[in-house]
Amino acid sequence: MGEQAVTGAGGTPASARTPDACGATGPQSRTTDIVPGPGGVMTDEVGVVTGELTLRTDLADGRVTLHVQYKDADEWYAVTGGSAALADAAGLDAVHSIAVGLLDRPEG
Protein backbone atom coordinates (compact mmCIF):
# COMPACT_ATOMS: atom_id res chain seq x y z
CA MET A 1 0.00 0.00 0.00
CA GLY A 2 1.42 3.41 -0.94
CA GLU A 3 2.29 6.10 1.56
CA GLN A 4 0.09 9.18 1.73
CA ALA A 5 0.77 12.53 3.34
CA VAL A 6 -1.52 13.59 6.17
CA THR A 7 -2.60 17.21 5.80
CA GLY A 8 -3.51 19.97 8.27
CA ALA A 9 -6.37 19.99 10.74
CA GLY A 10 -7.85 22.00 13.57
CA GLY A 11 -9.36 21.03 16.88
CA THR A 12 -8.37 21.02 20.49
CA PRO A 13 -5.67 18.51 21.43
CA ALA A 14 -6.24 16.25 24.42
CA SER A 15 -2.52 15.70 24.77
CA ALA A 16 0.48 17.26 26.43
CA ARG A 17 2.52 19.58 24.25
CA THR A 18 6.28 19.40 24.30
CA PRO A 19 7.80 22.86 23.92
CA ASP A 20 9.18 23.47 20.46
CA ALA A 21 12.81 24.29 21.14
CA CYS A 22 13.60 24.75 17.45
CA GLY A 23 10.92 27.27 16.53
CA ALA A 24 7.69 26.76 14.60
CA THR A 25 9.34 24.57 11.97
CA GLY A 26 11.50 22.49 14.32
CA PRO A 27 10.76 19.15 15.95
CA GLN A 28 7.50 18.93 17.88
CA SER A 29 5.81 16.17 19.86
CA ARG A 30 2.62 15.27 21.73
CA THR A 31 2.24 12.68 24.50
CA THR A 32 -0.74 10.90 26.05
CA ASP A 33 -1.02 7.99 28.47
CA ILE A 34 -2.91 5.05 26.97
CA VAL A 35 -3.96 1.49 27.76
CA PRO A 36 -4.13 -0.60 24.57
CA GLY A 37 -6.68 -3.32 24.05
CA PRO A 38 -6.00 -7.05 23.86
CA GLY A 39 -2.95 -7.68 21.71
CA GLY A 40 -1.18 -4.50 22.82
CA VAL A 41 0.91 -2.34 20.49
CA MET A 42 3.44 -3.85 18.06
CA THR A 43 6.86 -2.19 18.14
CA ASP A 44 9.91 -2.54 15.90
CA GLU A 45 12.37 -3.11 18.74
CA VAL A 46 10.70 -5.48 21.22
CA GLY A 47 7.53 -6.76 19.57
CA VAL A 48 4.24 -6.36 21.44
CA VAL A 49 3.98 -4.11 24.50
CA THR A 50 0.92 -4.16 26.77
CA GLY A 51 -0.37 -2.49 29.92
CA GLU A 52 -0.12 1.18 30.85
CA LEU A 53 1.83 2.99 28.13
CA THR A 54 2.67 6.51 27.04
CA LEU A 55 2.17 7.33 23.35
CA ARG A 56 4.39 10.01 21.81
CA THR A 57 3.77 11.46 18.36
CA ASP A 58 6.87 13.20 16.97
CA LEU A 59 7.06 15.54 13.99
CA ALA A 60 10.45 16.27 12.47
CA ASP A 61 11.52 17.07 8.91
CA GLY A 62 8.00 16.68 7.51
CA ARG A 63 7.54 13.21 8.98
CA VAL A 64 5.34 12.07 11.86
CA THR A 65 6.45 9.03 13.89
CA LEU A 66 4.69 7.20 16.74
CA HIS A 67 6.56 5.84 19.76
CA VAL A 68 5.40 4.11 22.95
CA GLN A 69 6.99 3.45 26.30
CA TYR A 70 5.88 1.66 29.42
CA LYS A 71 4.44 4.43 31.59
CA ASP A 72 7.21 6.29 33.45
CA ALA A 73 9.96 4.16 31.84
CA ASP A 74 13.02 5.57 30.08
CA GLU A 75 13.05 3.58 26.83
CA TRP A 76 10.88 4.49 23.84
CA TYR A 77 9.93 2.02 21.08
CA ALA A 78 8.86 2.83 17.51
CA VAL A 79 5.31 1.71 16.73
CA THR A 80 5.45 -0.70 13.80
CA GLY A 81 4.02 1.05 10.74
CA GLY A 82 3.64 4.26 12.76
CA SER A 83 5.38 6.72 10.45
CA ALA A 84 4.09 8.88 7.60
CA ALA A 85 4.77 12.11 5.76
CA LEU A 86 2.92 15.11 7.20
CA ALA A 87 2.47 17.91 4.70
CA ASP A 88 1.44 20.54 7.27
CA ALA A 89 2.68 20.76 10.87
CA ALA A 90 -0.76 22.06 11.85
CA GLY A 91 -1.97 18.48 11.44
CA LEU A 92 0.15 17.12 14.31
CA ASP A 93 -2.63 17.45 16.89
CA ALA A 94 -5.10 15.67 14.62
CA VAL A 95 -2.67 12.83 13.85
CA HIS A 96 -1.93 12.38 17.56
CA SER A 97 -5.64 12.40 18.44
CA ILE A 98 -6.33 9.73 15.81
CA ALA A 99 -3.45 7.58 17.08
CA VAL A 100 -4.75 7.88 20.65
CA GLY A 101 -8.25 6.99 19.46
CA LEU A 102 -6.97 3.89 17.69
CA LEU A 103 -4.60 2.64 20.39
CA ASP A 104 -6.25 3.65 23.69
CA ARG A 105 -8.70 0.82 24.41
CA PRO A 106 -8.81 0.38 28.20
CA GLU A 107 -12.10 -1.52 27.99
CA GLY A 108 -10.71 -3.95 25.41
One Martini backbone bead per residue (centre of mass of N, CA, C, O) as a GRO file, in nm:
protein
  108
    1MET     BB    1   0.097   0.035   0.023
    2GLY     BB    2   0.084   0.357  -0.008
    3GLU     BB    3   0.198   0.665   0.072
    4GLN     BB    4   0.050   0.929   0.270
    5ALA     BB    5  -0.029   1.242   0.331
    6VAL     BB    6  -0.090   1.444   0.605
    7THR     BB    7  -0.308   1.696   0.671
    8GLY     BB    8  -0.439   1.947   0.805
    9ALA     BB    9  -0.579   2.071   1.129
   10GLY     BB   10  -0.797   2.098   1.386
   11GLY     BB   11  -0.846   2.149   1.720
   12THR     BB   12  -0.839   2.000   2.039
   13PRO     BB   13  -0.606   1.887   2.234
   14ALA     BB   14  -0.549   1.588   2.463
   15SER     BB   15  -0.248   1.675   2.496
   16ALA     BB   16   0.076   1.705   2.542
   17ARG     BB   17   0.310   1.963   2.512
   18THR     BB   18   0.608   2.010   2.355
   19PRO     BB   19   0.836   2.215   2.339
   20ASP     BB   20   0.965   2.426   2.081
   21ALA     BB   21   1.309   2.462   2.044
   22CYS     BB   22   1.308   2.522   1.701
   23GLY     BB   23   1.049   2.630   1.641
   24ALA     BB   24   0.787   2.607   1.417
   25THR     BB   25   0.982   2.398   1.228
   26GLY     BB   26   1.051   2.213   1.439
   27PRO     BB   27   1.043   1.991   1.658
   28GLN     BB   28   0.759   1.788   1.764
   29SER     BB   29   0.528   1.692   2.041
   30ARG     BB   30   0.309   1.430   2.172
   31THR     BB   31   0.137   1.320   2.479
   32THR     BB   32  -0.018   1.001   2.597
   33ASP     BB   33  -0.195   0.807   2.797
   34ILE     BB   34  -0.233   0.445   2.765
   35VAL     BB   35  -0.459   0.152   2.694
   36PRO     BB   36  -0.447  -0.120   2.538
   37GLY     BB   37  -0.569  -0.370   2.397
   38PRO     BB   38  -0.580  -0.659   2.293
   39GLY     BB   39  -0.235  -0.713   2.185
   40GLY     BB   40  -0.149  -0.432   2.185
   41VAL     BB   41   0.170  -0.298   2.073
   42MET     BB   42   0.361  -0.282   1.796
   43THR     BB   43   0.717  -0.313   1.773
   44ASP     BB   44   1.036  -0.304   1.643
   45GLU     BB   45   1.219  -0.389   1.901
   46VAL     BB   46   0.998  -0.585   2.108
   47GLY     BB   47   0.723  -0.587   2.003
   48VAL     BB   48   0.490  -0.642   2.224
   49VAL     BB   49   0.297  -0.406   2.414
   50THR     BB   50   0.159  -0.367   2.746
   51GLY     BB   51  -0.045  -0.173   2.919
   52GLU     BB   52   0.085   0.099   3.055
   53LEU     BB   53   0.118   0.381   2.839
   54THR     BB   54   0.310   0.597   2.624
   55LEU     BB   55   0.230   0.830   2.374
   56ARG     BB   56   0.432   0.944   2.093
   57THR     BB   57   0.425   1.230   1.872
   58ASP     BB   58   0.640   1.298   1.605
   59LEU     BB   59   0.787   1.599   1.446
   60ALA     BB   60   1.015   1.571   1.161
   61ASP     BB   61   1.090   1.659   0.855
   62GLY     BB   62   0.783   1.588   0.755
   63ARG     BB   63   0.755   1.364   0.994
   64VAL     BB   64   0.561   1.113   1.144
   65THR     BB   65   0.606   0.950   1.475
   66LEU     BB   66   0.555   0.660   1.666
   67HIS     BB   67   0.565   0.612   2.027
   68VAL     BB   68   0.644   0.387   2.303
   69GLN     BB   69   0.596   0.342   2.662
   70TYR     BB   70   0.633   0.262   2.959
   71LYS     BB   71   0.517   0.396   3.215
   72ASP     BB   72   0.789   0.584   3.335
   73ALA     BB   73   0.996   0.515   3.141
   74ASP     BB   74   1.287   0.546   2.926
   75GLU     BB   75   1.202   0.372   2.690
   76TRP     BB   76   1.158   0.382   2.339
   77TYR     BB   77   0.918   0.272   2.083
   78ALA     BB   78   0.849   0.188   1.769
   79VAL     BB   79   0.576   0.188   1.580
   80THR     BB   80   0.452  -0.023   1.373
   81GLY     BB   81   0.375   0.177   1.100
   82GLY     BB   82   0.430   0.479   1.262
   83SER     BB   83   0.478   0.636   0.965
   84ALA     BB   84   0.458   0.971   0.808
   85ALA     BB   85   0.376   1.207   0.611
   86LEU     BB   86   0.360   1.575   0.679
   87ALA     BB   87   0.255   1.859   0.517
   88ASP     BB   88   0.134   1.983   0.802
   89ALA     BB   89   0.194   2.080   1.126
   90ALA     BB   90  -0.113   2.133   1.201
   91GLY     BB   91  -0.170   1.803   1.206
   92LEU     BB   92  -0.056   1.681   1.471
   93ASP     BB   93  -0.303   1.673   1.659
   94ALA     BB   94  -0.475   1.489   1.479
   95VAL     BB   95  -0.285   1.248   1.464
   96HIS     BB   96  -0.271   1.198   1.768
   97SER     BB   97  -0.574   1.158   1.817
   98ILE     BB   98  -0.600   0.912   1.634
   99ALA     BB   99  -0.394   0.731   1.775
  100VAL     BB  100  -0.537   0.728   2.044
  101GLY     BB  101  -0.811   0.616   1.938
  102LEU     BB  102  -0.678   0.341   1.837
  103LEU     BB  103  -0.499   0.255   2.111
  104ASP     BB  104  -0.713   0.342   2.328
  105ARG     BB  105  -0.838   0.034   2.512
  106PRO     BB  106  -0.935  -0.024   2.827
  107GLU     BB  107  -1.200  -0.218   2.749
  108GLY     BB  108  -1.099  -0.385   2.469
   0.00000   0.00000   0.00000
